[in-house]
């Protein structure tokens, strides 16, 4: 569990926090195997008997003081008694993880260990047949890749949807499909129980014995013909022929079908939905006409109009999925407007992921799904953050759903080792950390989760008896308690800043502002934040000299030259304003792509987000020798470095660029056994998605894909227009605005 704070020294009170101009909070990556300093947790058992505070319910930890009969909570200073059982346990401190480390992972006793839950992981692929041959070919290879990643003991179901829902039985000698027609009306649902059409255990096939039959069932898939769709749909709205993609009804029926066995056949089901366009048939159909020219004529702000959902259908459906123990991943392969703004809730609120591919040609879909299923994940998770009594969590951000009853408790259906959440803090009272001399601020994060332990791990630990080849469920409690220092003055706050974490909180805040008030408002918020921060910093360091009531321009320090850690911030804000996340609709940013970025960025841990916003550019003198580890994103940097090879990491894209002046004897592309290639392979291995790799020879091939990332230039926005502000003019604009603000 990695916990990173925006400032490692907390402000002493709300005035200090206000005056610093910095967001105050933390990011948490709960299922990361290590903490932020690469330390593993101390593992142990008996998580259920760990002492808890009678006042604030925090767990006992290494920072709590203890005497023979009692202990004092480090969060609220409550004195708590110890039971005789705990006193006996703590007489052998070396055997207690919580006395050795502030980061522990403890097993909880099995609930219903009489074998009530058969923990077979269940996976269902739901494939859109209102699509093209190319889409189905790509989807087939993705499902085959998924089957390779699934462990033995998994159950797999294959379903299709168009104007009908198809369920496949692949357990017999030849695959059999049973189709149920989807009613076309917007209020309808499938009236027949799917269990009566095909018993669930006939639909869910064991992967290890049926892999070949699943593959042959995939080979039978064909797109529905336009004639079939027309016959089923008849005339649609205003005489327009409707398509036949009954996605909403099909999903609802599948969740209810699976939900009947939640807790019996399976502890978690994952549904992969492969979509080739917007749902346009039956309940849950989306009106894609809102993405048109009418906003220009209505004078509406397209950025603001296209970001909210147009129907609560998919938000409500996500609640059905959660109740049924189903996690939904959406893979949209389309370049038409699909209204992901409405669909996204189905994936993000059920703990799944949202992927968008604009074409089938160079899609990394098979690699992404294989990667997603190969990594470990936790499910049925509960995340709880507690703080010492002087401060409290404000907003929480991330892909979870809040507990309806308890504050600051979040539920996460499915969580992998990359998923990151953020919290900002506020003071509980005017005093702040007045008692800081004796007791520093403390944050405790508790993560309760279940993992599926494969048979191989059970046999290693000697737990395997008669149930050979069966999975086992383990419920665990992971606790991380972090102590922070307080800053005596504003300079100490500025010296302890973590720019990547500040960026994470800013991204969450501007996404929220964009969704509520439109992209322009999000941009404005970010610009104003930097102006106010620069003004506060200049005031703190007494850098502005006032003469006759007006301040001298030459004195404004927009580069934060007194504070090395803050020097990254103007570049990060500039890059974020240039990112498609915050570029305007009229600049050609597709609303679905914006929604995809919102979902991606709001789940990334800080160092990955940093690369996605401000790519890392390195140079090499040969494929085997690095020249410089970091360059600014400008042509000037390329020219002055004089290096022949550049490598750019923009998180979703990796570009290797050979400059036009590079020695022609340098091997292109770089050979497989060189340093540059091993760096690329290592980065690809560590990513949560498969980055696209591009090789470009400057002077011989089109270098646009590389040059578009040189965002500090005046004339780069992909259109060749010079209307875009370069980094230097951006700083001049900030200087002017700061001056006006300070007057």
N, C-alpha and C positions, 0 to 999 in steps of 0.2 A: 504494500500500500504506500504509494508515494504522495506526500503532502507538501505542497509548495506555497509559500506565502508571497504576496505582492511586495511586502517589506519584512525583513527578518527582525527588525526592531520596531515594535508597535508604537504608534503615537500615544502620548501620555494622557490626553483627554480630547474631547470633541473639537476644541479650538485648534489644537495642534494638528488634528486630522484634517480639518477644514482648511487650515492655512497651508498644508503641504500640497493640496491639489491632487493627491494621488488616490486611486481606489484602494480600499483596505479590505483584503479578503484572502482566501486560499483556493487552490485547486486540489482535488482529491482524485487519485486513480486507485480505487479500492482493491481491485483484483490483480494489480501489478504484483509480480512475485517478489520484488525487492522494494525497499523504500527509495527516496530520492538520492540517497548516498550509496546505493547498491548493497544495502545490508538486508539479509533475509530475516524473517521473523523467528522467534523462539517458538517451537511447536510443543504442544502438550495436550493433555486430556482434561476431562472434568470442567469444561467451561461453565457448566450450570451451577457449580458451587463457588464461583469467583465472587468474593464479597462485593456488595453494592452499597452506595451511600443512601442512607434513609431519607435524606433531604432532596438531593438532585438526581438520584439514581445512577450517577456515574460509577464506573467500575474501579475497583482497587487497582493501583498501578505503582510503578517504581518510584514515582514522585510523592506518594502519600507517606506521611510519617507514621510510624507504628511503634507501640510499646507492647508490654506483655499481653494486655487484655483488650486493647482497642486500637483504632487507627483514625487518622484525620484526613478528610477528603481534600485533595489539592485544588479542587475546583470551587468548593463553597465553604471550606473550613469546618464542616460539620464533624463532630466527634462521633464515631460509630463503634459499637461493641463487636468483638470477634467471637464466633461460636467455638466450642471446645474442639470440634472437628477441624476448623481452620487453624486454630492454635497448634494442634498436633501437626497439621500439614506444613505450617510455616516454621516449625522447629527444624525442618530440613530444607533450608532456603535454596540449596543447589538443585533440588528436584522441582522447584516451582518456577516456570517460565516468567511469571509476572514479577518475580523478585530479581530476575536477571536482565530483563530488557523492557523498554517502553513500547516494543512492537511484538505482540504475541498473536498466535493463531492456535486456538484451542478447540478440541473436538467436543461436540455436544452429544448426549446420549441419543440413540436412535429412537425416534418416535414410532411406536407401533412396530417394534422389532420382531413381531410375530410373523413378519413377511407380508404385511398388508399391501405395501407398494411393490409392484413388479417394476423395477426401474429400467425398463427397456426404453432407450431413447427412440423417439418416433419422428420421422421426417416425411413431409409430403411436398411433392412438386406440383404446383398448379400452373398449367401452361395455356396461354392465350392462343386459340386457334383462329381468331379473326385477324390473321397476320399473314406474313409472306413466307415463302419457302426458305429464304435466307435467315429470317428470324428463327424458324423452327430448327434449321441446321445448327445455328449458334446455341440455341436452347438445349438441343440434344447433347452437344459436346459438354455444355455446362452441367447437365444432369449426370452424365457419365463421369465427369471430374468429381462431382459431389459423391457419387457412389464409391469412388476410389478412396475418398477421405473418411468415409464412415467406418467406425469400428465394428467388429463382429458383435452380434447380439442386437444390432439396430434393426428397427422395422421401417419399411419404406412404402409409401403409397403414391400412386401416379393418378392425377386428375387433370382434366382439361375443361376449359370453359369457352363458350361463344354465346350463341342464343340457346345453348343447352349445356348442362354440366355432365361431363363424362367421368365415370369411375372405372378403373382398370383392375381386373383380377388377373394377377400374373403368376398365381401359384399352380395353375393347371398346365397341361402340355402346350396349349396355345393361349396367348393373351385374349381375354374376353373383356369387352367394354360395355357398360350399361349406361345409357343416356337418359337424362331427365330434362324435359323442356323447361326453360326459364320463362315465367310470365313476363310479357313486355311492359305491363303497366308499372308506373313509378312507385306504387305502394305495395306491389305484389311480393310474395316470397314462395319458395317451393313448398307445396302443400304436403307432399309425401315425405315420410321419414326416410332418410338415406339408409338407415339400419335395415329397413324393409327391402330396399332396392338391392343392397349388398351388405351382408354382415361385416362390421368393421374389421374383424380379424381375417376376413377373406381379402379385404382391400389392403391391409397392412401386411406386406410380405417380409420375411427375414432376408436381410441383404445378402448374407454369405451364401445362401442356397439359391437365391433367385436373381442374382446379378445379371446373368445372361438373358433371362426371360424379361427382365425390366428393359434391357437394351433392345430386345426384339420388339417389345411393345412400343418403345420410342420410335422405332423404324416405321411403324404403321401410321404415325401422326401425319395428317395432311391439313393444310389451311382450309377453312370453310370457303366454299365458292361464293361469288357475289350473288349467284342465283339463290342459293340456300338462304343467305342472309336476307335478301329482298323478300323472299317468300315468307320467312319467319316474322320479319319486322313490319311488312306492309308499309303504308305511307306513314312517315313520322311527323314531326312538328312542321306545320306550314307546308305540307307536301314535300318536305325534304326527305330523301330516303335515309333511314337510320341505319347505323352499322349494327353489329350483332355481338357486342362485347359485354355480356351480363356479369361483370366482375363482382359487383356488390352482393348480388343475390347468391352467387356461387360461393363467395367467401363466408357469408353468414351461415349457409347450409353446412359448409365444411367444418366451421368452428363448433356448431351444435353437434355434428356427427362425432367429432373428436372429443368434445367436452363430456360426452356421456361416459367415457372411459378414463377421464382425468382422475388420477389417484388409484386406478385399478390396473389398466394396461400400461400406463406411462406416468412419469412425474413431470415431463416437459415435452411438448411437441413443437417442432419448428416447421412452419409452412413457408416454402419459397414460392413467391408468385412472379411469373415472368409475363410482363405486360408489353404489348407493342403499340399501345395508343390509349386514349382516354376511355373509361367505361361509358358506353353510350346506349345501353339497353337495359330495361328493367329498373328495379329500385337501385338507387345509388348512381344513376347515370349523371354525367356532368355536362353542363352546357358550355362547350368550348368557344361559343361565339363571343364570349366576353373578351377573348383575346383577338381583337380585331381593330378596325379603324374607328369603331364607334366612339372610343374614348377621346379621340382627337375632336370629333364633332361635339361631344357632350362637354368638352372642357374639363374632363376628369383627369386626375393624376393617375396614369397607368401603373406607376410603381406602387401606388397605394391601393389601387383597385384590384390588382392581380395577386397581392400577397395574402389576404385573408381567405379562409375556406368559403366556398359558396354554399355548402350544405354541411350540417353537423353529422351527416350519415356515417362518415368514416371514423369520426371521433367516438360516436356511440358504438360503432362496430369494434373499435379497439377495446372498449370496455367488455364486450362480449368475449373477445379473444383472451383478455386477461383472466376473466372468470373461468374460461375453459382451459387455462394453463397453456395457451398457444402463443408462441412468439412468431411474428410475421416479418419476413424479409422481402422487400420489393425490389425487383430488378427490372427497370424500365428501359427498353431498347427502342428509342423512337426519336425522331426529330420534329414530330408534330406536337402541338400544345396539348399536354396531357393533364394539366391542372394538378401538379404534385402538391400545390398548396392545400388542396382538400384531401389528397390521398396520404400525405406524409404521416398523419396521426396514427394510421393503422400500423406503421412500422415503429415510429419512435416511441409511442406510448406502450407498445407491447414488448419493448426491449430489443427490437430488431434493427436492421439497417436499411437505408434507402440508397440504391445505386442508380445512376443515370448514364446511359451510353447513347451518343447521338447517332451512331450507325453500327451496322453489323460487321463492317469491314475490318477495323482494327480494334475491336472490342476485347477488353481483358476479362470478360465475364467468367469464362471457365477457370482462369487463374484465381480470380477474386473469390469465387464460391469455394474452391478447393482450400484456399488459404483460410477462409473464414471458418470452415469446418474442421481444419486440422489443429487449430489452436484451442487451448483449454478454455472452458467457460464455466461460470457459476450461474445458478438460477434460483428463483424464489428468494431473491435477496432483499434485505432490509438495511438501509443506510441511515445512521443517526449521528448528527454532529452536536456535541455539547461544548460549552465554553465556561471559563470561570465567570463568577457572578458579575464582574464589572462591565462585561460586554456581552453581545448576543448576535446570533446570525440574523442578517436582514433578508435579502433575496437569496434563493437557491436556483441554480441553473443546470440544465442537462436533460438527458432523455430518461425521465423516470415519471412515475405518477405519485403525487403527494398522498400521504395517509389522510383519509377523511376525518379521523378523530384526533390524532396527535400532531402537534407542531414539530417542524424540523425532522420529521420521519419520512423517508422516501422509499417507495417500493420499486424494485427493478426486476423485471421478469427474467431477463437474461443479460449477463454482464461478462465481457471478455477482459483480457488483461490490458487493453488499450483505453477502454471507456473511461472518460474523465468528467467530473462534475465540479461545479464552482459555487462558492458561497461568498457573499460580502458581509462585513461586520458593521455593527454600530454600537455606540456606548449605551449602557443601560441607564446611566444617570450622569449628572453633571460632574461628579467627582473624578471619573476616569480611574486610572491606576494609581490612586493616591497612596495605597498601601504597598506599592511596588517594591519598596525597599526590602520587604521580607518575602513576599510571594509574587513571583512572576506570572504573567498571563499564561493560561493553559488551554489547549484545544484537545478534546478527545473525540476520535472518530471510531464508531463501532459499525462493523459490517458483518451481518449474519447471513450465511449463504449455504447452499447445498451444491455438492459436486457429485458427479457420477464417477465412481471408481471402477475402472475396467478389471476384468478377472485377473489379468497379468499382475496388476499391482497388489491385488488381494493375496495371491499365492506367494508373492515376495514377502508380504508381512505376516504370513502364516495364518491368515484369517479365513482361508478358503477351506470349507469342509465338504459337505455333501453337495452344495449348490455349485457344482463345477460349471464353469463357462457362463455364470450369471454375473450381471453387473451388481454393484452395491451402491447405495446412497449414503453419503456422509454429510451430516449437518455440522457446520463449523462456525466459530465466533472469532473474528479477527479484530483486534483492538490496537489502535495506535494513539498514544498520548504524547503531545508535543508541547514543550515549554518554550516560550519566546521571551526575549529581552524587551525592555522598553527604551525608547529614545529620549535622551535628556533635552535635545533641541532638534530643530528642523534639519540641520546639517546631518545629524545621525540618521534621520529617516531617509534622507536622500542617498546617503552612502550605503544604505542596506537594501536598496531597491533591486528587484528581480524583473528586468524589462519583459521577459517572455510571459511571466505570470500576469503582469499589468496588462499586456496585450490580450491575454485570455479573457480577463474580466471585461476589458473594453469591447471585445468582439461580442460577448454575451449581451452587454448593455446596448450596443448599436443594433444588434439583430432584434432585440425586444422593441427598441424605439422604431425600427423600420416596420415591424409587423403592426404596431399600434398606430403609428402616425405617418408611415411612408418613408421611402428611402431618402428623400431630401432632408427630412427631419433627422434621420440617422447620421447623415453626412455633417449636418450642422452641429449636432451634439458633439461629434468627434473633433471637429475644427475648433469649436468653442472650448472644449476640454484642454486642448493643447495651448490655446491662447492664455487661459486662466493659469494653467500650470507654469507656463513660461513667465508670466507676470509674478506669480507667487515666488518662484525661484529667484527672479531678479530682485525682488524685495528682500527675500531672506538673506541673500548674499550682498545686499546694499550696493548693487551694481549700477543703479540708475541715479544719476545726479540731477536734482531738480534746480532749474535756474529760472527765476522770475515766474514761477508757477507752471513752466512747461519743462518737460524732461528732454534731455539731450539724446538724439537718435543713436549716435555712435556708441552709446553705452549699453544698448539692449543686447543681451547675450542669448541668442536663440539656439546656440549650439551646445549649451550647458557645459561650457569649457571647464568650470570649476568642479564638475562632478562626473567622472568617467562613466559610471553605470547609467546615468540618464542620457548620455549622448546618443544612445540607440533610438530613443523615443520619437524624435521628429521624423526619422526615416521610416519607422514602423507605422506612424500615423499617416504619413504621405503614401506609403505603399498600400495601406488599407483603403484609403480614399480612391486609389487607382485600381483596386481589386474589383472584379465583376460583382462581388457581394454588395458593393456600394456604388457601382457605376449606374448611371440612369438608364431607363428603358429606351430612351431615344438614341442612346449610344450603342444600341444593338444587343443589349444583354437580355437573353431569353428568360422569361419569368421562372420556367422550370429549372433552368440551370442555377438561378439565384437560390431557389428553394433547396436544391441539392447541396449547394455550398453552405447554406445556413445549417442544414442537418449535419454535414460533414464537419464543419468548423466548430460547431457547438459540442462535439464529442471528442475532439482531439486534445492530446496532452500538450502542454505549452511549447516544447521544443519542436514538435511536428507542426503546430499551428504557425510558429515563427517562420518555418521554411515555406509553408503554403502562402503566407502573406508577403514575406520579403525573402526571395530565394537566395540560397548560398551559392556564390560563384567562386570557384577555385581555379588556379591555373597550373599547368604542367609543362615542364621543359621537354620531357619525353613521356611516352605512356608509362614509364617506370619511375619517373621522378617528379614529385610535386614541387612547383615553384613557389606559389603563394597560397596560403590557406583561405584568404578572404579578400574579395574585391567589392567595391561599390558597383551598383548596376548601371554603369554608364559606358559609352564608347570610349571616353577619355581613359577610363581605367584599363580597357583592353589595349589601347595604343601604348600607354605609358609602361604597362607591365612588360611588353615586348615578348610575352610567352606565346608559343605557337598553338598550344592546346588549352581549351577552356572546358570546364565541367560545371554545369548548372543544375542544382537540385531544387526543384520547385514543388516538392512533395508528390504531386500527382503526375509530374512529368520530369524526366531526367534528360538533359541535352548535352551531347558531346560535340563541341564546335572546334574545327581546325581553322585557324585564321588563314586569310588568303596569302599571307606572307610565310606560312609554315614551310619548312624544308620538305620538298616532295618525297624525300627518302623515308620520312616518318611513316610507319605502317598505318593505313586507314582501312577499315575501322581498327581501333586498338586491339592487339592480339589477346586471346583468352587468358593467357598466363601472366598478364602484366599487372602492375599496381592499380592502375586506373580501373581495370575490369574487376579486380577483387574488391575495390571500394564500392563499385556499382552493385556487385552481387550481394555484398554485406548490407547495403542500404535497402535493396529490394527484399532481402530476407527479414529485415526488422520492421518493415512497413505493414500497416493494417490493410492497405489496399495495394494492388499491383500498379506501380508507376509505369507510365508509357516511356519507352526509351527511344530517343531520336539521335541519329548521327548526321552531322552536317559538315560539308566541306565548303568553307567560305570562298567566294569567288567563282565556284563551279556549280553550287546548288543554291536553291532559294533559302535564304537564311532568316526568313520572317519569323519562323517558330522560335528562333533564338533571340532575335532582336526585340520581339514583343516583350521579352522579360527585362529589357534594359530600360526600366521605368523612369530612371532619373533624367532621361533625355527629354528635351522639349517636344520633339516631333514624333514620339512613338505612342500610338494608341491603336496600332493595327490598321489605321485608315490613311496614314501618311499625312494627316492634318496637323498643322502646328498650333491648333487652338488649345492643346493640352498644356497645362503648367508643368514645367520641369522642376526638379528638386530645388534648384537655386532660387527660382522665382517664387516657389512655394514658401521658402524661408523669408524672402523679402516681404511677402504678403503677411506672414505671421508677425514679423517685426512691426509693420505698420499697424496691424490690428491690436497688438499688445500695447503700443504707444497710446492709441486712442482709448483703450480699456483703462490704462493706468492714469490717464488724465482725468 
